[in-house]
Structure formats: C-alpha cells, structure tokens
Amino acid sequence: MGAALSGLGCGGEETRTGEEGVGMSQAPLACSTRITYGSAWIHPGRESMVDVASGAVTWDGTCVNEGSNSYAVLSNGWKPYFTGNNACVMAFDSDCSGAQTCGTRITYGPKWIRAGTGTYDDAGGRVFWDRACVNEGSNSYGVLSNGWKPYFTGANGCAMSFRYTGCGGLYTNPVFPTDCADPGVIFDGGKYIAVCTSGGAAAAFPIRTSSDLITWTGAGHIFPSGTRPSWAKGDFWAPEIHRVGSRYIAYYTARHTNGVLSIGAASASSPLGPFTDLGRPLVHDVNMGMIDATFFTDTAGTKYLVWKADGNAVGQKTPLYAQALSADGLALTGSRVTLMTNDRSWEGGVVEAPWVVARDGYYYLFYSGNAYYDGRYAIGVARATSPLGPYTKASAPILKTVSGWEGPGHGSVVTSPSGTSVMVYHAWNAAHSARVMLVDAIVWSNGWPSMPGAPSLQSRPLP
C-alpha cells in the first residue's frame, strides 16, 4: 500500500511539508516538527524525504505490518507506509519545546524475548541496526550499534523499529553519488572540506564543502585547468588538505615527468586556494613510486608525513613510512621510519591510504589493504603509544565489502557535527563504474575502533 495524502497536521490542519510545498502554510508556524522518513518510506510523486508539521508531532515507535509493507501512526494521525515488514524508521526534530537531546527509541517486534512487560527501550544518542538477524539454536538475535543484543523467539525472528528524536534527521549512503575516490576530509572554518582523486582530468583535485558531511557543494579545484605543476604529467591521486601553522598544505600524488609516482605539496592561505605548488616533488625516488601521503601532528607538536611505497607495482612489499616535517610542512627532516608493511593474509599485496588519529594515549593508524578494484579491498587499523610505533594491528579489518557496497577503502577520520567519530571513505557503486563517497560512524570500545553495520545500506541518523 502506498503513502496516503501527505501532511495532516495537529487538529486536522494541513502540514507544511518538504521541498514540493504540499500544503505550505501562509502564516508562520508557532512551532513545528521536522519529520524525516527512512529510505524504505513509500512516497510516490515525492522527492523530499521530509515533512514539516505544525505543532509537536511524535510517534510511539510501533510499526504495524500490513501485507508486505508496514506503517506507523503518528500523534497527528498521519500514517506513513514503508516497504517491507517492520521497516519503520523516522526522525523527529521539533522546536516546540526548546533544545532536544538526541535519543533513540528501539521498539521490538512481538517475538522479542523480554525480561519485563515493556515493548521498547529508550537509549541516549544514536543507536542503529544493520538489519542482520543471527540464528542461535531455536532463537535469533540482532546486534545494535551500542552492543546490545536483543533476542527473539524462533529463527529469523528479529523485528525492530527506530525513532530518533533531536538527532537532526536521517541520511542514506552514498553522500556523494558520483566518482570521488580517495576522499581526504578535514574540518576547518566551520565547514568540512573534501578533495578527491581526479586522475588525468585537466583540472586536478575537485574541492567540495559541507556543513554536515552529507550535502556537498563544489568549491573549485586545488589545480584549476591550466595550473597543474610542470613536474607532473598525470595520475593525480589521493589529495589531502591540512592546516599547517598559519597556512594550508595540499599533499597529493602525481606521476613525475620521468614516469615515477611521487608526492607533491602546494600551499595556500585558504583551504579553498589558490594553491602554489612547491615546484618539485616533496617525496621522490627514481627507483620506487611513492604515493598516498597524509599529515598529522603528535601530542608534542611534531609534524609528520606518512606515505606508502608503491612496491606492489613491482612485485614487492608496500611499507608505510613516516618522517618528521619542517614547521611549514614543506620539507622532510630527520630520518624515515617504517611503520608497517603488508603481512596479514587479508591485506594481500598492499597496505596503503594511511590516516593517523591521536586518542586516549594511542596513535591509531587507519589504512586500506588488498586490491582496490574488487571486493577484497578493506580498511584495517593499528595502534601504538608512540607516533612512530611500533604499531600493533587489529586482528581483522574494521570495514569490508557487504552486499551493495564493494571494496570500501581510503578513509578519513573526522569529528561529526554532533561530536562523534565518523569515517568518510569510498566504495564502488552497484554498476562498478565509480567509487562514490560514504560516511559511517566509528564506535570506540576497549581501546579499539569499530564500524558496526558499515558500509551502511539503510537510513541512519545524521552523524
């Protein structure tokens, strides 16, 4: 059954809805509720996934199955329908009662094995489920992002609906649906800034900005058409922009005119440019390609560059190196140190795409491994108490291929608008024609990060 007429407001008044303008109110609303529907919402003829309703509107979390679909009944009487059973997911953000603390209501289906008489749990923050149901003996369970494992009677008995209140809405991957491989992302000046691989395009490294990590706007290029550095002839890969002192440095990979992949650097007074190239490679070895540079500052203030030797191109190992940088970030100092190499079976012939985060007394080195072009590609993590190691690897990747997203990799770790950790990374689209940009939450527990239910397929609360 499809969606009914959108937008009955409180007391039978029309709701002010999303971008189509159905039932737009002529007078300002005294207060309103923004309702964001999950990706399974049935909404023929509508593009927006949002309604704005007059007054305070909520939902008790109950999802009613009807045939092959399901529906919820909101407090104003509106009944949104969703494709599939137990598929109700919505977010409610209201200005009627002032600021709201983000919270999740998880309402369990009739087969839930409960300890008391309730049918739901209210949890602080953002809690979600990847909709995987694990059979165990004669029962089954689902694993939520906060570690909670509700059990249900019978095989494949898991059924849960999710209501988010005060969390800012929902999103569904990808957050950028066209090619954006190797996204390098930072937060600066009140906005997120992303740059991506551009290959052989005349304008190198598109720059995009966002206020929420979900909606991205073009903001030019590191090297607009006609300004690419003269020492580089192509293969403009894996850029990152970082604030170094009072300036911004774009570190990137490009193929030198002598044919060897090398790491370049360009500086600017703004993260949006214009950038002035160093005029020569920052890292160059005539015998080995050097790629995938990242930058970080340790807790003592020392600046480092981390990068990969492209040994897999010549049948060798692919060590990740680190070396201290000058104060301006434009020269290497000290000695090069090997942080790790590919020595785990899942990594295959490659470790690459490093990103380093300092947290709670550890340095966490996120990296990608195996073949970027297929489903073996994945993201792993290692940690150390010193910026130069030794690093201890986690036992398994924290992000790998799932049905619908192949070859997730090359991630940047940033703090979301709500203060949580997220990874921005790429994965192949269903047609395997482009590596698109995804965002998913990182959960920290017992000194290690994990990414439950990622790459995500269904709607999740805004990070």
N, C-alpha and C positions, 0 to 999 in steps of 0.2 A: 504494500500500500504506500502511495507517495505522500509527500507533505501536503498538509491542508493549507488554506489561506493563511499566509504569514501574518502574525502580529496582532492578536487580541491583547490589549493592554489591561491594566488593573481596572476592574469595574466595567469591563466591556469596551473601554476606549481603544482606539487604534494605537498600535505601537509605531514609534518611529524606528524604521528598520535600517539595514545596511545600505550599500552603495547604490542599489537600484532605486531607493527612495520610495518604496511602497509604504503608503500611509504616513508620509512625512508630516509632522506636526507643524502648524504655522506659528504657534506660540512656544517660547522656551519652556522646557520641562523643569518643574521644580526640582526633581531628582530623577535619575534614570538608572537602569541596569543594562549593561552591555553583556549580551549572551553570545558566546562563541560556540559553534557546534563542531563536533568531531568529524573526521573525514568520512565516516560512514553515513552522515546525515543525508537524507533523501530530499533534494531541493530542486526539482525541475524548474527550469527557466531562471534560476538564480545563480549569480556568480559569487556574490558575497557569502561568506560563512558566518556572518554576524547579524544579529538584530539588536536594536537599541529600544528597550521597552520603558514606558513611563512607570515611575514608582519603583518600589523594591520588589524584585521578582526572584524567586528561588525555586528549588526542586529538592524533593526529599531523597533523591538518589535511586528510587525504584525504577527498574527497567522492565517493561511488560512485553512479553513475546506475543506476537500475533502473526500466525503463519510463519513465513520465512524471515520476517522482519521483527522489529521491536520498536517500542515507543516509550516516551516519558510524558508525564503530566506535570506541567509547571504550575506554580502557585496562581498564575493569572488565567489558567485554563487551557493554554496553548499546548498542543500535543505534537512535538516534533517526532518524526519517524526516522529510523536508522536501518540500513541494510544489514541483515543478519540478526540472529538471536543474541540477546544480552550485549548489544553493541552501543548502548547509550554512553556517550562521553560529552560533557559540556562544561564550560567555564562561565562563571558569573562574576562580574566586576561592577560594583554599584557605588555611586557617590551619595547614596541616600543617608548613610549613617556614618559618614566620615571614612577615614582610612581603614582598610581591612587588612588583617594579617593573612598571608597566603596559607591555605589549608586544603586538604583533600578528604572527601568522604568516599570511602570504598563500601559499596553496598553489595552484599553477597547473594548469589542465587539460592534457590530452595534446597540444593544438595549440600550446602555448606555444613560442615561438621562444627557446630558451635559449642562453646563452653557455657553460655548463658542463654538469655531469651532474645538478645538483640539481633538485628539483621545487618548492621553496618558498623564500621569503625571510622572515627574522625581522627585524622593524623595531621600534624603540623607540616607545613612545607609541601613540596611537590612529590607525590608518590604515583608511580605508574607501573604498568604491567605489559610485557611483550606478547601476551595472549597465548603463551605456550602452556600447555597443560601436561603435566608429567604423571604417568600412571605408576602407582606403587602398591603392589598387592591388589586388593579389591577396591582401593580408593585412588584418588588423584589429588594433585596439588598444583598451585601456581606460585611462582616466586616474584614478589613485588620488589621494586627498586630499593626499598628500605630494609630488605632482608626478610620481611615477614612472609611466611609460607602457609597460607590458608589451605586446609584440606577439604575435600568434597567426597561425598559418597559415590562410589562407582567409578568405572573407567571414563575418562574424558568428561568428568562432571564439573569442571571449573566454569564458573559464571560470575562475573563481577562487572559492575558499572562504576564510573568515576565522575564525581562532581568536584570541580575546582572553584574555590571562592577566593577572590582577592589576589589571584596569581597573574593577572594581566592578559589572559586569553590563551589560545592554543596555536600550535603551528604543526605543519607536516613537512617532512623532508621530501625533496631537496629544497634548500632555502635559496639556491641559485640554480635554475634548471638547465642552463647551457654550459658549455665547456669552461671549467675553472679548475684545472688540475693544479695540484701542489699549493693550496691556498696558504699564504703567510698572513697572519692576522695579528694586529695589536690594537690596544685601546689607547687613544690619545686625544686630548682636547674635547672630551665629552662625546666622542664617537669612535666606532670601530672602523678600522681601515684594513682592507683586504687587497692583496695583489696575487696574481695567478700567472702560471706559465703561459707564454704566448707563442713559443716555437719560432717559426720563421716569419711571423707577421711583420709588416712594415713598421707598425707602432708596437713597441715592446712593453709588455707587462701592464695590462689594464689595472687601474686603481678603482676600487669601489668603497663606498662608505655606508655605514648603517648605525642607527641608534639602538637597535635591539637584537642584532645578529641574524635577523630573519628577513627583513626587507632591505635590499641593497640598491644603491644608486651609483651610476658611473661617475667618475671624477677624474678622467683623463688617463694618462699613461706615465710610467717612470721615464720612458724614452718615446716621446711622440714621433710620428713619422718624420724621417729626415734627421733625427738626432741620436741614432744609435751609435755607440762608441766605435771608433775607427779600428780598434784592435780586434773587434769581434765580428764574425761573419754570419752567425746564425745560432740556432738551438738555444734560444733564450728561455731558460728553465728556472723554476724554483726560486722566485724572488721573495725577499722579506724586507720590510722597512722597520727600522728600530730607532728609537731616540738614543743618541749617544752624546752625552753632555748637553750642549745647547743646540745641537743640530740633529738632523736625521740622516741615517745612512741606509741606502738600499743595497743589500748584498744579493748577488744573483749569480747564476751560472750562464756562461755563453761559450761558444766554440771559437777559439783563437784562430786567427788567420793562418796559423801553422797547422791547424787541424785538431789541436788538443783542447778538450774541455777544460775550462778554467773558471775561477771565481773572481768576479768583479765587484767594485764598490763605487757608489755615486752618492754625493751629499747634497743636502738642501736645507734651507731654513724652515721649511714647512714639510709635513709628511705628504702633502699633495704636490710638492715640487715648486718650481722646476729644479731638476736634479742635474748636477755637474759631475760627470764621470771622472774617476781618478786618472784616466788616460792610459792605464796599463792594468793588467790583472793584479789583484791583491794576492791570489794564490795561483801559482803556475808551475807546472812540472812537465818538461818536454817528454818525459818517459811515461807519464801516467795522468789520466784525466782526473780532475778534482771538481766535485760538484756538491750541491745541497748544503750551502752554508747557512748557519743560524748563529745568533748572537745571544749572550746572556751575561749578566753581572753577578758575581758571587756576593755573599753577605758581607764580605770585607771591602767591596767596591771594585775589585779587579774585573776587568772586562775580558771576555773570551770570545773567540770564533771557534765553532765546531763545524766540521765538514766530513765528507766521505771521499775516500779514494775509489775511483771507478774501476776497481780491479775485475769486476765481473765481465767487463768488456773485453778483457784479455785473458780470461780463464784463471784469475787469481782471487784471493780473498778481498773483502771490501772493508778495511778498517775505518772506524770513525775516529778522527783526530780532533784534538783541541789544542789551542795555543793562545797565549795572552795577547791582548791588543794594546796599542797605544791609547792615550786618553781620548784622542779624536776618532778612534775606531778605524783609522785608515792605514795602519801599518801593524804587522805582526812583530811581537817582541818575545824574548825568551826562547824556550825550546818546545817543539811539537811533542805531544803526548798521545799515545794510542789509548782510547777509552774502551773500545770493544771491537770485536770482529764477528763475522758470521760463524757461529759454532753450535747452533741448535738446528735440529732437523727441520723445524717449520720455517726457518729463515732461508733455506735453500742456498743459493749462491750470492745473496745480497743482504746487507743491512745498510740503510740509508735514511734520509729525511729526518735528521735529529731535531729535537726541541727540548730544551732544558728548563726545569722549574725548580726553584728552591722552596721547600716547605717543611716546617716542623723538624728542622735539623738534618734533613736529607736533601740531596740533589737528585731529582728524578729525570732520567734521560728517556724520553719517548722516541721511538724510532719505528721505521717500517722495514719489513723483510719480505724476501722472495720476489716473484715475477710480477711487476706492476700491471702487466697486460691481462692477467686472468685471476681466477678465484683463489689462487694461493697467496696473494698479497694480503698482508695483515699488519697490525700495529702491536708492538710489544713495548715493554718498559723495563728499565733497570734503575737501581738506586745506589747512592754512595753517600758517605758522610763528608767527602771532600769533593770540590768541583772537578778535580782531575782523577777521581776514582781512588781505589778500584771499585768498579760498578758490579753489582750483583743483579743478574737478570731474574725477572719473574718467571715462573715455571711454564707459562703459556701466554699466547697473545691475549690482549685485552679487547681487541676488536678484530673481527674476521668476517668473511663472507657469510651472508644469510640469503635465503630465497628472496629475490627482489633487489638486492644490492651486492654487487660483485666487486672484489678487490678493494676494500676500504683501505686508505692509507694517507700518508703525508699530512699529518695533523699539526695544528697549532693549538696550544692550550691557553685559554684566556679566562678571565673572570666575567661572568654574565652580569647583566644589569641588576639582578637580584642578589649578587654576591656569591653565587655558586661557581664551581669549576665546570667548564664545558670544553669540548674539543670541536674545532672546525676542521673538516677533512674532506677528502674527495672519495667518490666511488663511481664505478661505471653505471650508467643508466641501463634500462632494460634492453635497449637496442644495441648496447655496447658501442655507441657512436660518440660518446662524450663522457668525460669524468666531471661529474656535477658536484656541487658543494652541499655538504650535510653538516648539521650541528646536533650533538647529543651530549647528555650530562655525564660528568665524571663523579663517581662516588668514592670517597676516601674512607678506608676502614683498615684497622690493624696495620697502619703504616704503608699501605699499598693502594693505588687507584684501581678502580674497575669501571666498566661501562655497561651496566645492566640493560639488556634488551636492545642493544645497539649493534649495527645500524637500525634505527627505528623505522617502522613501516606505518604505524598508525599515529594519530594526533597525540601530541604531548603538550603539557603546559609550557608557556614561554619560559626560556631559561632565566 
